[in-house]
Amino acid sequence: MKTILVTGCSSGFGLETARHFLGRDWTVIATMRTPRDDLMPRSDRLRILRLDVTDPDSIRRAVDEAGPVDVLVNNAGIGLLNALEGVPMEAVREIFDTNTFGTIAMTQAVLPQFRERRSGVIINITSSVTLKPLHLLSVYTASKAAVNAFTESLALELEPFDVRAHLVLPGRAPDTAFSKTAQSRMKDGIPPAYAPLAQSVFAAWQQPSLVTRPADVADAVWRAATDPASPMRLVAGADAVSLASQS
């Protein structure tokens, strides 16, 4: 029986991924900043751990408690939607601390056991906006593009140890908590000069023609975790597939 550790399981892609693997007889270690035991079915194969990927001590404790794992899914992330002029540097650092540095820190924490066993899979969830840039997402896109570059280089250095690294690039899932909080992070509001642009962007977001479902991401993670022949990059969701075709 294999074990998967998923970060950011309180909602959205992480929660659906944890449920997906639990339903396929894997042992699942679901992590979140504030643990809740009412999100998934009770199971002897499920463990819920507290984890803040921006806190080195929290990472160390969670990895120690988890023990040996076969797959790490770096899903924890936060969104930000605003023109760059309206983003305080404190918010920029917050985005990178979770989306980029948190992913790197978690990967670094599990790599010794993967390397020693000469087995393991690292799956980093980024975004399809790295394939085709969109308005008002410069900081968020930069944080995810950094993870793309990190993963591509990491995959090469892990080849001698038979450890795989993959990227899953979802589109936008409007019904997830992640998407809803992206706008709330406009701490100082949209700068007035960008208001017309923001209005057109928000209007388009209200009636998307194509979206990503959490199940699309869970399916892509499953493929990356279980199929050694799967590509390093997997696009997840109808809108992501559309963006990929335009890039």
Buried (B, 14 or more C-beta within 10 A) or exposed (E): EBBBBBBBBBBBBBBBBBBBBBEEEBBBBBBBBEBEEEBBEEEEEBBBBBBBBBBEEBBEBBBEEBEEBBBBBBBBBBBBBBBEEBBEEEBBEBBBBBBBBBBBBBBEBBBEBBBEEEEBBBBBBBBBBBBBEBEBBBBBBBBBBBBBEBBEEBBEEBEEBEBBBBBBBBBBBEEBEBBEBBBEBBEEEBBEEBEEEBEEBEEEBEEBEEBBBBBBBBBBBBBBBBEEEBEEBBBBBBBBBBBBEEE
